[in-house]
Amino acid sequence: MERIAVIDYGMGNLRSVEKALAEVACSAVVRVTDDPDEIANADRVVFPGQGAMPDCIAELERRNLTHVVRNVSRDKPFLGICIGLQLLFESSEEGDSRGLSILQGEVKKFRPDRLGAFGEKFKVPHMGWNSVNFLGEHPVLEGLSSGERFYFVHSYHVQPTEKQIVLGTTEYCAEFPSVVVDENIVAVQFHPEKSQAAGLKLLSNFVSWKGA
């Protein structure tokens, strides 16, 4: 029986991720865990989270999880969600924090210095439903249409050095990457577990994906 590990480093509501995965992966064992061995031995790994990036890095280090996250992100299908996307990069403006440096680039704060199409002001955090424009195809996006709407909650966004890893973008204040793909890594800025049918479809695709 396939094992899916949801990495628990004490940041965010992991039970909603666990519940959504269990719904789309009936034949798999889904475990929320901070055990490095259990994570390393899982068949696929989900790396969610909410909160401030400096706190997230501190908790990952306190639980001795940084090394295993770096390893499993390259060894097996790996899904980063929200700050689980941001943590993959080298550094963040949030608290001048370092990241895991699995991917090259920075995490930048939204700067709402322009008005929307109807003169509205952008609020930070970016919270609510927004569309994702797909820039290419990938098994995790199969059956989803470009422009599909997902649920976001974040004040920062990633700025990858290598633009070719960006597979989806979203408009808020400016265009920002909302889907990143690199070998066995798929990472999204939105919350698929809170995105109803579209989010469950993405999670179902991830559960079926064999990786790079």
C-alpha positions in Angstrom: 0.0 0.0 0.0 1.4 3.4 -1.0 2.4 5.8 1.8 1.9 9.6 1.6 3.7 11.7 4.2 2.4 15.1 5.1 5.3 16.9 6.7 4.4 18.3 10.2 6.6 21.1 11.5 3.9 22.7 13.6 2.9 25.4 11.1 -0.6 25.5 9.7 -3.7 23.4 9.7 -2.4 20.1 8.3 -5.6 18.1 9.0 -7.4 19.7 6.1 -4.5 18.6 3.8 -4.6 15.1 5.3 -8.4 14.9 4.8 -8.3 16.1 1.2 -5.5 13.6 0.3 -7.4 10.8 2.0 -10.5 11.7 -0.1 -8.6 11.3 -3.4 -6.2 8.5 -2.4 -8.5 5.9 -1.0 -6.0 3.1 -1.4 -3.1 5.0 0.2 -2.0 5.5 3.8 -1.8 9.3 4.5 0.2 10.2 7.6 0.9 13.6 9.1 4.3 13.2 10.6 7.5 14.9 11.8 9.4 11.6 11.9 12.4 12.0 9.4 12.5 8.2 8.8 8.8 8.0 8.0 9.1 10.9 5.6 12.2 9.4 4.0 10.5 6.1 3.5 7.2 7.4 2.1 6.3 6.9 -1.6 5.4 10.6 -2.0 5.6 13.7 0.2 3.4 16.8 0.7 5.0 19.9 2.3 2.3 22.3 3.3 2.4 25.2 5.8 1.2 28.6 6.9 2.9 31.3 9.0 6.1 33.4 8.9 9.0 32.0 7.0 11.6 32.6 9.8 9.4 30.6 12.2 9.0 27.8 9.7 12.7 27.5 9.1 13.3 27.5 12.9 10.8 24.7 13.4 12.2 22.6 10.6 15.6 22.9 12.1 14.4 22.2 15.7 12.7 19.0 14.4 15.8 17.9 12.4 13.7 18.0 9.1 15.7 20.3 6.8 18.0 17.5 5.6 15.2 15.0 4.9 13.1 17.7 3.1 16.1 18.5 0.8 16.5 14.7 0.1 12.9 13.7 -0.6 12.2 16.7 -2.8 14.7 15.2 -5.3 14.0 11.5 -4.7 10.2 11.1 -5.0 7.1 13.0 -6.0 7.0 16.1 -3.8 4.2 18.7 -3.5 4.8 22.0 -1.8 1.8 24.1 -0.8 1.8 27.8 0.1 4.8 28.5 2.4 5.9 25.0 1.4 6.6 26.6 -2.0 8.3 29.6 -0.6 10.6 27.6 1.8 12.1 25.8 -1.2 13.9 29.0 -2.3 17.1 30.6 -1.2 15.9 33.6 0.8 12.9 35.7 1.8 12.3 39.4 2.5 10.2 38.2 5.4 12.5 38.7 8.4 15.4 38.6 6.0 15.1 34.8 6.3 17.1 32.2 4.5 15.3 29.3 2.8 16.2 25.7 2.1 18.0 26.6 -1.2 16.5 23.7 -3.1 15.4 26.1 -5.9 17.2 29.3 -6.9 15.5 32.6 -6.3 13.9 34.8 -3.6 10.6 35.4 -1.9 9.3 38.9 -2.3 6.6 40.9 -0.4 3.6 42.2 -2.3 3.9 45.9 -2.9 0.4 47.2 -3.8 1.7 50.4 -5.4 -0.9 50.4 -8.2 -4.7 50.3 -8.5 -6.7 47.5 -10.1 -8.7 47.8 -13.4 -11.6 49.5 -11.6 -9.5 51.8 -9.4 -9.6 49.4 -6.4 -6.7 49.1 -4.0 -5.0 45.8 -3.5 -5.0 44.5 0.0 -2.2 42.4 1.5 -2.4 39.6 2.3 -3.8 38.4 -1.0 -6.7 36.4 0.3 -9.5 34.6 -1.7 -10.1 33.0 -5.0 -8.0 33.9 -8.1 -7.3 32.3 -11.4 -4.1 30.5 -12.4 -2.8 30.8 -16.0 -1.0 27.6 -17.0 2.1 28.1 -19.2 2.5 24.5 -20.2 1.4 20.9 -19.6 2.2 18.6 -16.7 0.6 15.4 -15.3 -0.4 17.2 -12.1 -2.4 19.7 -14.1 -4.2 17.1 -16.3 -7.9 17.8 -16.6 -7.6 21.4 -15.4 -8.0 24.4 -17.6 -5.9 27.4 -17.8 -7.7 30.1 -15.8 -9.0 27.7 -13.2 -9.6 29.4 -9.9 -7.9 28.4 -6.6 -7.9 29.7 -3.1 -5.0 31.9 -1.9 -3.8 33.3 1.4 -0.3 34.9 1.3 1.6 38.2 1.6 4.7 37.1 -0.2 5.4 35.5 -3.6 8.4 33.6 -5.1 10.7 35.1 -7.7 12.6 32.2 -9.3 16.0 32.8 -10.9 15.2 30.1 -13.6 12.1 31.3 -15.3 11.6 28.0 -17.1 10.4 26.3 -13.8 7.4 28.6 -13.7 4.3 26.6 -15.0 1.5 28.9 -13.7 1.1 32.5 -13.0 -1.6 34.7 -11.2 -2.3 38.4 -11.3 -2.5 40.3 -8.0 -0.7 43.6 -7.7 1.4 42.2 -10.5 1.9 38.9 -12.2 3.6 36.3 -9.9 4.4 32.6 -10.2 1.8 30.4 -8.6 2.9 27.0 -9.9 6.5 25.9 -10.0 7.8 22.5 -11.4 11.3 21.1 -11.3 11.9 17.4 -11.8 10.1 15.7 -8.9 8.9 18.9 -7.4 5.6 20.5 -8.0 4.8 23.5 -5.7 1.9 25.8 -5.7 1.2 29.1 -3.9 -2.5 28.4 -3.5 -4.2 25.9 -1.2 -5.6 23.0 -3.2 -7.1 21.5 -0.1 -9.3 24.6 0.2 -10.0 24.9 -3.6 -13.0 22.6 -3.9 -13.2 20.5 -7.1 -10.2 22.0 -8.9 -8.0 21.5 -5.8 -9.1 17.9 -5.3 -8.4 17.2 -9.0 -4.9 18.6 -8.6 -4.3 16.5 -5.5 -5.7 13.4 -7.3 -3.3 14.0 -10.2 -0.4 14.3 -7.8 -1.3 11.0 -6.1 -1.2 9.3 -9.5 1.9 11.0 -10.8 5.0 8.8 -11.0 7.4 11.7 -10.8 10.1 12.8 -13.2 
